[in-house]
Amino acid sequence: MLTRDIFTSRYLYLRYSAAIMQHINWDNLRYVLMVANKGSIAAAARELGVNRTTVLRRIGTFQENLNCRIFDRGEAGYILTPEAEKMLNAAREVENTLFNMQRQIAGHELKLEGELRVTTTDTFMLSMLGPHLATFRQRHPHIVVDLMVTNSILDLNRRDADIAIRPTRQPDSSLVGSRLCDVEFGIYATAEMLAGINPDDIYKARWIGFVDSLQATPIGNWLDATVALDRICFRCDSFVAVRIAAESGIGVALLPRFLGDSSQTLQPVKAVIGELTTGLWMLTHPDLVRSARVNAFIVHFNEALGAS
């Protein structure tokens, strides 16, 4: 009798979970869970690399689709309502089970064909990866790379991507990978911008700042601590955009050296800022390491970029 009750309870739970899945937008769920974990819209926005309006809009859409209130707002911040907490716990369990199954199945694929989802930033795509993606295509013509260029960090546990090539000082402990190379930073500006400026006074010049995904990083923190707010005259959410703005003479820029040094217009003011050096990592989930497609990509880019 007890076994039957357990079975019935589990069956009802799965039915409830399946009903939830039909109405949940999983991308919006990510925003809801981040607010629940961080306790505030602002903290969630920083973590997700978006602005507060985007987070609020996503939560609003999520609530409308489910026709229920998700959060209570109190002195301690945003707190899940009891009903929402039960629902989201069920959704988390179902989602995690599905992603685990998908990764394990994908990890045993032995054919060098099919789709491979790779994410990187526009900075590395523009400056480093293009030729190596072309040679990978030549070597493995039956693997179709779906490249997602974004400065936001995609979740490899949820299989938003199979492989990420991203700068970080400390990779997520749930992922595996290799440090491909160091990424050094320097200060750059046009010759016209530098005319008449004492290098020691460079921090008093006009500067290009960061927003969204770049603002909540060690690079953004360094700029906030080094350059006065009233010296920031322009902001970007991409190093590619920062370089373009600097080349147009808008202001002084903090850039990765491989991006600044390759500019025909910019001059280095301070070539290396040692404390900002970070690593370029190629990362994947442990469940996917044995996948033929994933392994082929990892081997190719380790050879191409010289993993350390």
C-alpha positions as protocol buffer text, in pm:
chain_id: "A"
residue {
  index: 1
  type: MET
  ca { x: 0 y: 0 z: 0 }
}
residue {
  index: 2
  type: LEU
  ca { x: 286 y: 232 z: 87 }
}
residue {
  index: 3
  type: THR
  ca { x: 455 y: 159 z: -245 }
}
residue {
  index: 4
  type: ARG
  ca { x: 133 y: 238 z: -429 }
}
residue {
  index: 5
  type: ASP
  ca { x: 97 y: 567 z: -241 }
}
residue {
  index: 6
  type: ILE
  ca { x: 454 y: 662 z: -330 }
}
residue {
  index: 7
  type: PHE
  ca { x: 391 y: 575 z: -695 }
}
residue {
  index: 8
  type: THR
  ca { x: 70 y: 776 z: -700 }
}
residue {
  index: 9
  type: SER
  ca { x: 240 y: 1074 z: -535 }
}
residue {
  index: 10
  type: ARG
  ca { x: 528 y: 1059 z: -784 }
}
residue {
  index: 11
  type: TYR
  ca { x: 285 y: 1030 z: -1074 }
}
residue {
  index: 12
  type: LEU
  ca { x: 89 y: 1334 z: -961 }
}
residue {
  index: 13
  type: TYR
  ca { x: 414 y: 1527 z: -911 }
}
residue {
  index: 14
  type: LEU
  ca { x: 528 y: 1447 z: -1264 }
}
residue {
  index: 15
  type: ARG
  ca { x: 187 y: 1543 z: -1403 }
}
residue {
  index: 16
  type: TYR
  ca { x: 212 y: 1872 z: -1213 }
}
residue {
  index: 17
  type: SER
  ca { x: 564 y: 1927 z: -1337 }
}
residue {
  index: 18
  type: ALA
  ca { x: 464 y: 1851 z: -1696 }
}
residue {
  index: 19
  type: ALA
  ca { x: 180 y: 2102 z: -1671 }
}
residue {
  index: 20
  type: ILE
  ca { x: 427 y: 2362 z: -1547 }
}
residue {
  index: 21
  type: MET
  ca { x: 665 y: 2294 z: -1836 }
}
residue {
  index: 22
  type: GLN
  ca { x: 392 y: 2359 z: -2092 }
}
residue {
  index: 23
  type: HIS
  ca { x: 345 y: 2713 z: -1965 }
}
residue {
  index: 24
  type: ILE
  ca { x: 698 y: 2810 z: -1864 }
}
residue {
  index: 25
  type: ASN
  ca { x: 926 y: 3011 z: -2087 }
}
residue {
  index: 26
  type: TRP
  ca { x: 1261 y: 2869 z: -1975 }
}
residue {
  index: 27
  type: ASP
  ca { x: 1455 y: 3175 z: -2079 }
}
residue {
  index: 28
  type: ASN
  ca { x: 1232 y: 3399 z: -1866 }
}
residue {
  index: 29
  type: LEU
  ca { x: 1263 y: 3147 z: -1581 }
}
residue {
  index: 30
  type: ARG
  ca { x: 1636 y: 3218 z: -1575 }
}
residue {
  index: 31
  type: TYR
  ca { x: 1564 y: 3582 z: -1488 }
}
residue {
  index: 32
  type: VAL
  ca { x: 1313 y: 3485 z: -1219 }
}
residue {
  index: 33
  type: LEU
  ca { x: 1557 y: 3244 z: -1056 }
}
residue {
  index: 34
  type: MET
  ca { x: 1838 y: 3500 z: -1063 }
}
residue {
  index: 35
  type: VAL
  ca { x: 1622 y: 3756 z: -881 }
}
residue {
  index: 36
  type: ALA
  ca { x: 1521 y: 3488 z: -632 }
}
residue {
  index: 37
  type: ASN
  ca { x: 1886 y: 3396 z: -571 }
}
residue {
  index: 38
  type: LYS
  ca { x: 2018 y: 3754 z: -552 }
}
residue {
  index: 39
  type: GLY
  ca { x: 1721 y: 3913 z: -377 }
}
residue {
  index: 40
  type: SER
  ca { x: 1713 y: 4228 z: -592 }
}
residue {
  index: 41
  type: ILE
  ca { x: 1652 y: 4339 z: -948 }
}
residue {
  index: 42
  type: ALA
  ca { x: 1978 y: 4537 z: -962 }
}
residue {
  index: 43
  type: ALA
  ca { x: 2194 y: 4245 z: -845 }
}
residue {
  index: 44
  type: ALA
  ca { x: 2025 y: 4009 z: -1089 }
}
residue {
  index: 45
  type: ALA
  ca { x: 2075 y: 4256 z: -1375 }
}
residue {
  index: 46
  type: ARG
  ca { x: 2448 y: 4282 z: -1297 }
}
residue {
  index: 47
  type: GLU
  ca { x: 2486 y: 3905 z: -1287 }
}
residue {
  index: 48
  type: LEU
  ca { x: 2296 y: 3855 z: -1612 }
}
residue {
  index: 49
  type: GLY
  ca { x: 2472 y: 4142 z: -1787 }
}
residue {
  index: 50
  type: VAL
  ca { x: 2153 y: 4331 z: -1872 }
}
residue {
  index: 51
  type: ASN
  ca { x: 1973 y: 4639 z: -1742 }
}
residue {
  index: 52
  type: ARG
  ca { x: 1703 y: 4651 z: -1474 }
}
residue {
  index: 53
  type: THR
  ca { x: 1428 y: 4719 z: -1726 }
}
residue {
  index: 54
  type: THR
  ca { x: 1502 y: 4393 z: -1907 }
}
residue {
  index: 55
  type: VAL
  ca { x: 1480 y: 4194 z: -1583 }
}
residue {
  index: 56
  type: LEU
  ca { x: 1152 y: 4359 z: -1484 }
}
residue {
  index: 57
  type: ARG
  ca { x: 1005 y: 4298 z: -1828 }
}
residue {
  index: 58
  type: ARG
  ca { x: 1103 y: 3931 z: -1824 }
}
residue {
  index: 59
  type: ILE
  ca { x: 952 y: 3878 z: -1479 }
}
residue {
  index: 60
  type: GLY
  ca { x: 634 y: 4057 z: -1584 }
}
residue {
  index: 61
  type: THR
  ca { x: 597 y: 3835 z: -1890 }
}
residue {
  index: 62
  type: PHE
  ca { x: 663 y: 3524 z: -1680 }
}
residue {
  index: 63
  type: GLN
  ca { x: 389 y: 3620 z: -1434 }
}
residue {
  index: 64
  type: GLU
  ca { x: 142 y: 3700 z: -1711 }
}
residue {
  index: 65
  type: ASN
  ca { x: 198 y: 3363 z: -1880 }
}
residue {
  index: 66
  type: LEU
  ca { x: 139 y: 3174 z: -1554 }
}
residue {
  index: 67
  type: ASN
  ca { x: -131 y: 3414 z: -1428 }
}
residue {
  index: 68
  type: CYS
  ca { x: 17 y: 3427 z: -1078 }
}
residue {
  index: 69
  type: ARG
  ca { x: 231 y: 3656 z: -862 }
}
residue {
  index: 70
  type: ILE
  ca { x: 592 y: 3543 z: -831 }
}
residue {
  index: 71
  type: PHE
  ca { x: 749 y: 3779 z: -579 }
}
residue {
  index: 72
  type: ASP
  ca { x: 667 y: 3960 z: -258 }
}
residue {
  index: 73
  type: ARG
  ca { x: 873 y: 4275 z: -214 }
}
residue {
  index: 74
  type: GLY
  ca { x: 979 y: 4351 z: 143 }
}
residue {
  index: 75
  type: GLU
  ca { x: 1260 y: 4517 z: 335 }
}
residue {
  index: 76
  type: ALA
  ca { x: 1486 y: 4219 z: 264 }
}
residue {
  index: 77
  type: GLY
  ca { x: 1429 y: 4248 z: -111 }
}
residue {
  index: 78
  type: TYR
  ca { x: 1240 y: 4029 z: -358 }
}
residue {
  index: 79
  type: ILE
  ca { x: 1116 y: 3702 z: -203 }
}
residue {
  index: 80
  type: LEU
  ca { x: 933 y: 3422 z: -384 }
}
residue {
  index: 81
  type: THR
  ca { x: 572 y: 3376 z: -281 }
}
residue {
  index: 82
  type: PRO
  ca { x: 505 y: 3033 z: -123 }
}
residue {
  index: 83
  type: GLU
  ca { x: 308 y: 2921 z: -428 }
}
residue {
  index: 84
  type: ALA
  ca { x: 578 y: 3035 z: -668 }
}
residue {
  index: 85
  type: GLU
  ca { x: 852 y: 2865 z: -462 }
}
residue {
  index: 86
  type: LYS
  ca { x: 677 y: 2528 z: -483 }
}
residue {
  index: 87
  type: MET
  ca { x: 619 y: 2569 z: -855 }
}
residue {
  index: 88
  type: LEU
  ca { x: 975 y: 2678 z: -931 }
}
residue {
  index: 89
  type: ASN
  ca { x: 1125 y: 2396 z: -723 }
}
residue {
  index: 90
  type: ALA
  ca { x: 929 y: 2150 z: -935 }
}
residue {
  index: 91
  type: ALA
  ca { x: 1040 y: 2328 z: -1250 }
}
residue {
  index: 92
  type: ARG
  ca { x: 1405 y: 2324 z: -1140 }
}
residue {
  index: 93
  type: GLU
  ca { x: 1395 y: 1949 z: -1080 }
}
residue {
  index: 94
  type: VAL
  ca { x: 1235 y: 1873 z: -1415 }
}
residue {
  index: 95
  type: GLU
  ca { x: 1469 y: 2109 z: -1597 }
}
residue {
  index: 96
  type: ASN
  ca { x: 1783 y: 1969 z: -1430 }
}
residue {
  index: 97
  type: THR
  ca { x: 1675 y: 1613 z: -1511 }
}
residue {
  index: 98
  type: LEU
  ca { x: 1620 y: 1699 z: -1876 }
}
residue {
  index: 99
  type: PHE
  ca { x: 1951 y: 1880 z: -1911 }
}
residue {
  index: 100
  type: ASN
  ca { x: 2140 y: 1596 z: -1740 }
}
residue {
  index: 101
  type: MET
  ca { x: 1986 y: 1345 z: -1981 }
}
residue {
  index: 102
  type: GLN
  ca { x: 2061 y: 1564 z: -2283 }
}
residue {
  index: 103
  type: ARG
  ca { x: 2425 y: 1610 z: -2183 }
}
residue {
  index: 104
  type: GLN
  ca { x: 2480 y: 1242 z: -2113 }
}
residue {
  index: 105
  type: ILE
  ca { x: 2327 y: 1140 z: -2446 }
}
residue {
  index: 106
  type: ALA
  ca { x: 2529 y: 1405 z: -2633 }
}
residue {
  index: 107
  type: GLY
  ca { x: 2845 y: 1298 z: -2450 }
}
residue {
  index: 108
  type: HIS
  ca { x: 2829 y: 953 z: -2611 }
}
residue {
  index: 109
  type: GLU
  ca { x: 2790 y: 1071 z: -2969 }
}
residue {
  index: 110
  type: LEU
  ca { x: 3079 y: 926 z: -3169 }
}
residue {
  index: 111
  type: LYS
  ca { x: 3019 y: 1072 z: -3514 }
}
residue {
  index: 112
  type: LEU
  ca { x: 3206 y: 1377 z: -3642 }
}
residue {
  index: 113
  type: GLU
  ca { x: 2890 y: 1531 z: -3781 }
}
residue {
  index: 114
  type: GLY
  ca { x: 2591 y: 1734 z: -3668 }
}
residue {
  index: 115
  type: GLU
  ca { x: 2552 y: 2063 z: -3483 }
}
residue {
  index: 116
  type: LEU
  ca { x: 2797 y: 2206 z: -3231 }
}
residue {
  index: 117
  type: ARG
  ca { x: 2692 y: 2512 z: -3031 }
}
residue {
  index: 118
  type: VAL
  ca { x: 2982 y: 2745 z: -2951 }
}
residue {
  index: 119
  type: THR
  ca { x: 2967 y: 3080 z: -2772 }
}
residue {
  index: 120
  type: THR
  ca { x: 3225 y: 3357 z: -2755 }
}
residue {
  index: 121
  type: THR
  ca { x: 3240 y: 3735 z: -2741 }
}
residue {
  index: 122
  type: ASP
  ca { x: 3248 y: 3973 z: -3035 }
}
residue {
  index: 123
  type: THR
  ca { x: 3598 y: 4080 z: -2929 }
}
residue {
  index: 124
  type: PHE
  ca { x: 3751 y: 3735 z: -2975 }
}
residue {
  index: 125
  type: MET
  ca { x: 3546 y: 3657 z: -3284 }
}
residue {
  index: 126
  type: LEU
  ca { x: 3669 y: 3975 z: -3452 }
}
residue {
  index: 127
  type: SER
  ca { x: 4033 y: 3947 z: -3354 }
}
residue {
  index: 128
  type: MET
  ca { x: 4129 y: 3583 z: -3309 }
}
residue {
  index: 129
  type: LEU
  ca { x: 3886 y: 3307 z: -3395 }
}
residue {
  index: 130
  type: GLY
  ca { x: 3777 y: 3356 z: -3755 }
}
residue {
  index: 131
  type: PRO
  ca { x: 4071 y: 3188 z: -3933 }
}
residue {
  index: 132
  type: HIS
  ca { x: 4073 y: 2896 z: -3687 }
}
residue {
  index: 133
  type: LEU
  ca { x: 3700 y: 2839 z: -3734 }
}
residue {
  index: 134
  type: ALA
  ca { x: 3766 y: 2826 z: -4108 }
}
residue {
  index: 135
  type: THR
  ca { x: 4037 y: 2560 z: -4072 }
}
residue {
  index: 136
  type: PHE
  ca { x: 3815 y: 2363 z: -3835 }
}
residue {
  index: 137
  type: ARG
  ca { x: 3546 y: 2368 z: -4102 }
}
residue {
  index: 138
  type: GLN
  ca { x: 3795 y: 2238 z: -4358 }
}
residue {
  index: 139
  type: ARG
  ca { x: 3908 y: 1959 z: -4126 }
}
residue {
  index: 140
  type: HIS
  ca { x: 3555 y: 1858 z: -4020 }
}
residue {
  index: 141
  type: PRO
  ca { x: 3317 y: 1953 z: -4304 }
}
residue {
  index: 142
  type: HIS
  ca { x: 3024 y: 1756 z: -4158 }
}
residue {
  index: 143
  type: ILE
  ca { x: 3020 y: 1944 z: -3826 }
}
residue {
  index: 144
  type: VAL
  ca { x: 2797 y: 2251 z: -3839 }
}
residue {
  index: 145
  type: VAL
  ca { x: 2909 y: 2515 z: -3587 }
}
residue {
  index: 146
  type: ASP
  ca { x: 2629 y: 2729 z: -3445 }
}
residue {
  index: 147
  type: LEU
  ca { x: 2823 y: 3033 z: -3324 }
}
residue {
  index: 148
  type: MET
  ca { x: 2654 y: 3254 z: -3065 }
}
residue {
  index: 149
  type: VAL
  ca { x: 2840 y: 3583 z: -3031 }
}
residue {
  index: 150
  type: THR
  ca { x: 2743 y: 3750 z: -2704 }
}
residue {
  index: 151
  type: ASN
  ca { x: 2906 y: 3929 z: -2413 }
}
residue {
  index: 152
  type: SER
  ca { x: 2661 y: 3762 z: -2174 }
}
residue {
  index: 153
  type: ILE
  ca { x: 2768 y: 3438 z: -2009 }
}
residue {
  index: 154
  type: LEU
  ca { x: 2561 y: 3148 z: -2140 }
}
residue {
  index: 155
  type: ASP
  ca { x: 2488 y: 2855 z: -1910 }
}
residue {
  index: 156
  type: LEU
  ca { x: 2668 y: 2540 z: -2026 }
}
residue {
  index: 157
  type: ASN
  ca { x: 2495 y: 2334 z: -1756 }
}
residue {
  index: 158
  type: ARG
  ca { x: 2165 y: 2411 z: -1930 }
}
residue {
  index: 159
  type: ARG
  ca { x: 2321 y: 2347 z: -2271 }
}
residue {
  index: 160
  type: ASP
  ca { x: 2277 y: 2704 z: -2385 }
}
residue {
  index: 161
  type: ALA
  ca { x: 2601 y: 2611 z: -2561 }
}
residue {
  index: 162
  type: ASP
  ca { x: 2829 y: 2307 z: -2583 }
}
residue {
  index: 163
  type: ILE
  ca { x: 3157 y: 2501 z: -2570 }
}
residue {
  index: 164
  type: ALA
  ca { x: 3241 y: 2849 z: -2446 }
}
residue {
  index: 165
  type: ILE
  ca { x: 3551 y: 3051 z: -2536 }
}
residue {
  index: 166
  type: ARG
  ca { x: 3551 y: 3330 z: -2283 }
}
residue {
  index: 167
  type: PRO
  ca { x: 3783 y: 3543 z: -2067 }
}
residue {
  index: 168
  type: THR
  ca { x: 3778 y: 3463 z: -1697 }
}
residue {
  index: 169
  type: ARG
  ca { x: 4013 y: 3451 z: -1402 }
}
residue {
  index: 170
  type: GLN
  ca { x: 3828 y: 3167 z: -1232 }
}
residue {
  index: 171
  type: PRO
  ca { x: 3618 y: 2932 z: -1449 }
}
residue {
  index: 172
  type: ASP
  ca { x: 3299 y: 2783 z: -1312 }
}
residue {
  index: 173
  type: SER
  ca { x: 3399 y: 2479 z: -1104 }
}
residue {
  index: 174
  type: SER
  ca { x: 3125 y: 2270 z: -1269 }
}
residue {
  index: 175
  type: LEU
  ca { x: 3300 y: 2302 z: -1608 }
}
residue {
  index: 176
  type: VAL
  ca { x: 3624 y: 2162 z: -1750 }
}
residue {
  index: 177
  type: GLY
  ca { x: 3861 y: 2313 z: -2001 }
}
residue {
  index: 178
  type: SER
  ca { x: 4195 y: 2473 z: -2070 }
}
residue {
  index: 179
  type: ARG
  ca { x: 4351 y: 2816 z: -2051 }
}
residue {
  index: 180
  type: LEU
  ca { x: 4431 y: 2904 z: -2411 }
}
residue {
  index: 181
  type: CYS
  ca { x: 4635 y: 3219 z: -2349 }
}
residue {
  index: 182
  type: ASP
  ca { x: 4667 y: 3534 z: -2139 }
}
residue {
  index: 183
  type: VAL
  ca { x: 4466 y: 3845 z: -2221 }
}
residue {
  index: 184
  type: GLU
  ca { x: 4651 y: 4167 z: -2134 }
}
residue {
  index: 185
  type: PHE
  ca { x: 4500 y: 4516 z: -2120 }
}
residue {
  index: 186
  type: GLY
  ca { x: 4629 y: 4859 z: -2206 }
}
residue {
  index: 187
  type: ILE
  ca { x: 4516 y: 5221 z: -2241 }
}
residue {
  index: 188
  type: TYR
  ca { x: 4471 y: 5362 z: -2593 }
}
residue {
  index: 189
  type: ALA
  ca { x: 4374 y: 5688 z: -2763 }
}
residue {
  index: 190
  type: THR
  ca { x: 4417 y: 5869 z: -3094 }
}
residue {
  index: 191
  type: ALA
  ca { x: 4717 y: 6095 z: -3154 }
}
residue {
  index: 192
  type: GLU
  ca { x: 4482 y: 6394 z: -3167 }
}
residue {
  index: 193
  type: MET
  ca { x: 4332 y: 6295 z: -2833 }
}
residue {
  index: 194
  type: LEU
  ca { x: 4676 y: 6268 z: -2676 }
}
residue {
  index: 195
  type: ALA
  ca { x: 4807 y: 6597 z: -2813 }
}
residue {
  index: 196
  type: GLY
  ca { x: 4889 y: 6830 z: -2528 }
}
residue {
  index: 197
  type: ILE
  ca { x: 4802 y: 6574 z: -2257 }
}
residue {
  index: 198
  type: ASN
  ca { x: 5067 y: 6482 z: -2004 }
}
residue {
  index: 199
  type: PRO
  ca { x: 5070 y: 6099 z: -1977 }
}
residue {
  index: 200
  type: ASP
  ca { x: 5051 y: 6136 z: -1599 }
}
residue {
  index: 201
  type: ASP
  ca { x: 4722 y: 6322 z: -1645 }
}
residue {
  index: 202
  type: ILE
  ca { x: 4564 y: 6066 z: -1876 }
}
residue {
  index: 203
  type: TYR
  ca { x: 4304 y: 5975 z: -1614 }
}
residue {
  index: 204
  type: LYS
  ca { x: 4178 y: 6334 z: -1624 }
}
residue {
  index: 205
  type: ALA
  ca { x: 4102 y: 6315 z: -1997 }
}
residue {
  index: 206
  type: ARG
  ca { x: 3771 y: 6211 z: -2152 }
}
residue {
  index: 207
  type: TRP
  ca { x: 3714 y: 5836 z: -2113 }
}
residue {
  index: 208
  type: ILE
  ca { x: 3492 y: 5569 z: -2263 }
}
residue {
  index: 209
  type: GLY
  ca { x: 3318 y: 5364 z: -1996 }
}
residue {
  index: 210
  type: PHE
  ca { x: 3125 y: 5038 z: -1981 }
}
residue {
  index: 211
  type: VAL
  ca { x: 2762 y: 4932 z: -1936 }
}
residue {
  index: 212
  type: ASP
  ca { x: 2574 y: 4607 z: -1886 }
}
residue {
  index: 213
  type: SER
  ca { x: 2788 y: 4292 z: -1920 }
}
residue {
  index: 214
  type: LEU
  ca { x: 3122 y: 4476 z: -1911 }
}
residue {
  index: 215
  type: GLN
  ca { x: 3039 y: 4699 z: -1618 }
}
residue {
  index: 216
  type: ALA
  ca { x: 3012 y: 4419 z: -1360 }
}
residue {
  index: 217
  type: THR
  ca { x: 3360 y: 4276 z: -1431 }
}
residue {
  index: 218
  type: PRO
  ca { x: 3709 y: 4330 z: -1286 }
}
residue {
  index: 219
  type: ILE
  ca { x: 3775 y: 4553 z: -1587 }
}
residue {
  index: 220
  type: GLY
  ca { x: 3469 y: 4765 z: -1513 }
}
residue {
  index: 221
  type: ASN
  ca { x: 3556 y: 4778 z: -1143 }
}
residue {
  index: 222
  type: TRP
  ca { x: 3909 y: 4898 z: -1224 }
}
residue {
  index: 223
  type: LEU
  ca { x: 3774 y: 5177 z: -1443 }
}
residue {
  index: 224
  type: ASP
  ca { x: 3524 y: 5283 z: -1174 }
}
residue {
  index: 225
  type: ALA
  ca { x: 3803 y: 5299 z: -916 }
}
residue {
  index: 226
  type: THR
  ca { x: 4054 y: 5476 z: -1142 }
}
residue {
  index: 227
  type: VAL
  ca { x: 3861 y: 5726 z: -1353 }
}
residue {
  index: 228
  type: ALA
  ca { x: 3628 y: 5984 z: -1198 }
}
residue {
  index: 229
  type: LEU
  ca { x: 3264 y: 5953 z: -1299 }
}
residue {
  index: 230
  type: ASP
  ca { x: 3257 y: 6301 z: -1451 }
}
residue {
  index: 231
  type: ARG
  ca { x: 3540 y: 6199 z: -1688 }
}
residue {
  index: 232
  type: ILE
  ca { x: 3325 y: 5927 z: -1850 }
}
residue {
  index: 233
  type: CYS
  ca { x: 3173 y: 6079 z: -2163 }
}
residue {
  index: 234
  type: PHE
  ca { x: 3051 y: 5768 z: -2345 }
}
residue {
  index: 235
  type: ARG
  ca { x: 2969 y: 5406 z: -2253 }
}
residue {
  index: 236
  type: CYS
  ca { x: 2961 y: 5077 z: -2444 }
}
residue {
  index: 237
  type: ASP
  ca { x: 2871 y: 4714 z: -2372 }
}
residue {
  index: 238
  type: SER
  ca { x: 3136 y: 4570 z: -2605 }
}
residue {
  index: 239
  type: PHE
  ca { x: 3512 y: 4612 z: -2643 }
}
residue {
  index: 240
  type: VAL
  ca { x: 3464 y: 4622 z: -3020 }
}
residue {
  index: 241
  type: ALA
  ca { x: 3234 y: 4920 z: -2977 }
}
residue {
  index: 242
  type: VAL
  ca { x: 3480 y: 5078 z: -2730 }
}
residue {
  index: 243
  type: ARG
  ca { x: 3757 y: 5056 z: -2990 }
}
residue {
  index: 244
  type: ILE
  ca { x: 3540 y: 5209 z: -3262 }
}
residue {
  index: 245
  type: ALA
  ca { x: 3444 y: 5493 z: -3028 }
}
residue {
  index: 246
  type: ALA
  ca { x: 3808 y: 5553 z: -2933 }
}
residue {
  index: 247
  type: GLU
  ca { x: 3916 y: 5550 z: -3298 }
}
residue {
  index: 248
  type: SER
  ca { x: 3655 y: 5818 z: -3362 }
}
residue {
  index: 249
  type: GLY
  ca { x: 3823 y: 6039 z: -3101 }
}
residue {
  index: 250
  type: ILE
  ca { x: 3542 y: 6023 z: -2846 }
}
residue {
  index: 251
  type: GLY
  ca { x: 3771 y: 5939 z: -2557 }
}
residue {
  index: 252
  type: VAL
  ca { x: 4048 y: 5731 z: -2404 }
}
residue {
  index: 253
  type: ALA
  ca { x: 3984 y: 5355 z: -2399 }
}
residue {
  index: 254
  type: LEU
  ca { x: 4080 y: 5055 z: -2190 }
}
residue {
  index: 255
  type: LEU
  ca { x: 4118 y: 4765 z: -2433 }
}
residue {
  index: 256
  type: PRO
  ca { x: 4258 y: 4413 z: -2462 }
}
residue {
  index: 257
  type: ARG
  ca { x: 4603 y: 4454 z: -2614 }
}
residue {
  index: 258
  type: PHE
  ca { x: 4531 y: 4231 z: -2913 }
}
residue {
  index: 259
  type: LEU
  ca { x: 4243 y: 4462 z: -2999 }
}
residue {
  index: 260
  type: GLY
  ca { x: 4419 y: 4791 z: -2928 }
}
residue {
  index: 261
  type: ASP
  ca { x: 4752 y: 4699 z: -3087 }
}
residue {
  index: 262
  type: SER
  ca { x: 4582 y: 4593 z: -3411 }
}
residue {
  index: 263
  type: SER
  ca { x: 4418 y: 4933 z: -3455 }
}
residue {
  index: 264
  type: GLN
  ca { x: 4563 y: 5155 z: -3727 }
}
residue {
  index: 265
  type: THR
  ca { x: 4437 y: 5466 z: -3548 }
}
residue {
  index: 266
  type: LEU
  ca { x: 4501 y: 5419 z: -3178 }
}
residue {
  index: 267
  type: GLN
  ca { x: 4825 y: 5467 z: -2989 }
}
residue {
  index: 268
  type: PRO
  ca { x: 4914 y: 5289 z: -2664 }
}
residue {
  index: 269
  type: VAL
  ca { x: 4934 y: 5520 z: -2365 }
}
residue {
  index: 270
  type: LYS
  ca { x: 5011 y: 5249 z: -2115 }
}
residue {
  index: 271
  type: ALA
  ca { x: 5083 y: 4917 z: -2279 }
}
residue {
  index: 272
  type: VAL
  ca { x: 5021 y: 4670 z: -1997 }
}
residue {
  index: 273
  type: ILE
  ca { x: 4814 y: 4699 z: -1682 }
}
residue {
  index: 274
  type: GLY
  ca { x: 4935 y: 4389 z: -1504 }
}
residue {
  index: 275
  type: GLU
  ca { x: 4661 y: 4354 z: -1245 }
}
residue {
  index: 276
  type: LEU
  ca { x: 4398 y: 4326 z: -1520 }
}
residue {
  index: 277
  type: THR
  ca { x: 4558 y: 4032 z: -1702 }
}
residue {
  index: 278
  type: THR
  ca { x: 4311 y: 3747 z: -1730 }
}
residue {
  index: 279
  type: GLY
  ca { x: 4292 y: 3416 z: -1910 }
}
residue {
  index: 280
  type: LEU
  ca { x: 4113 y: 3312 z: -2227 }
}
residue {
  index: 281
  type: TRP
  ca { x: 3950 y: 2977 z: -2149 }
}
residue {
  index: 282
  type: MET
  ca { x: 3783 y: 2711 z: -2359 }
}
residue {
  index: 283
  type: LEU
  ca { x: 3521 y: 2540 z: -2142 }
}
residue {
  index: 284
  type: THR
  ca { x: 3266 y: 2262 z: -2169 }
}
residue {
  index: 285
  type: HIS
  ca { x: 3061 y: 2042 z: -1936 }
}
residue {
  index: 286
  type: PRO
  ca { x: 3228 y: 1718 z: -1815 }
}
residue {
  index: 287
  type: ASP
  ca { x: 2940 y: 1514 z: -1962 }
}
residue {
  index: 288
  type: LEU
  ca { x: 3030 y: 1638 z: -2312 }
}
residue {
  index: 289
  type: VAL
  ca { x: 3405 y: 1577 z: -2311 }
}
residue {
  index: 290
  type: ARG
  ca { x: 3373 y: 1236 z: -2479 }
}
residue {
  index: 291
  type: SER
  ca { x: 3150 y: 1368 z: -2757 }
}
residue {
  index: 292
  type: ALA
  ca { x: 3339 y: 1335 z: -3085 }
}
residue {
  index: 293
  type: ARG
  ca { x: 3229 y: 1680 z: -3205 }
}
residue {
  index: 294
  type: VAL
  ca { x: 3321 y: 1852 z: -2880 }
}
residue {
  index: 295
  type: ASN
  ca { x: 3654 y: 1673 z: -2852 }
}
residue {
  index: 296
  type: ALA
  ca { x: 3745 y: 1756 z: -3213 }
}
residue {
  index: 297
  type: PHE
  ca { x: 3678 y: 2126 z: -3153 }
}
residue {
  index: 298
  type: ILE
  ca { x: 3876 y: 2129 z: -2827 }
}
residue {
  index: 299
  type: VAL
  ca { x: 4177 y: 1958 z: -2985 }
}
residue {
  index: 300
  type: HIS
  ca { x: 4172 y: 2192 z: -3285 }
}
residue {
  index: 301
  type: PHE
  ca { x: 4162 y: 2513 z: -3083 }
}
residue {
  index: 302
  type: ASN
  ca { x: 4417 y: 2392 z: -2828 }
}
residue {
  index: 303
  type: GLU
  ca { x: 4654 y: 2340 z: -3117 }
}
residue {
  index: 304
  type: ALA
  ca { x: 4562 y: 2666 z: -3288 }
}
residue {
  index: 305
  type: LEU
  ca { x: 4584 y: 2894 z: -2985 }
}
residue {
  index: 306
  type: GLY
  ca { x: 4845 y: 2706 z: -2781 }
}
residue {
  index: 307
  type: ALA
  ca { x: 4676 y: 2611 z: -2455 }
}
residue {
  index: 308
  type: SER
  ca { x: 4888 y: 2669 z: -2147 }
}
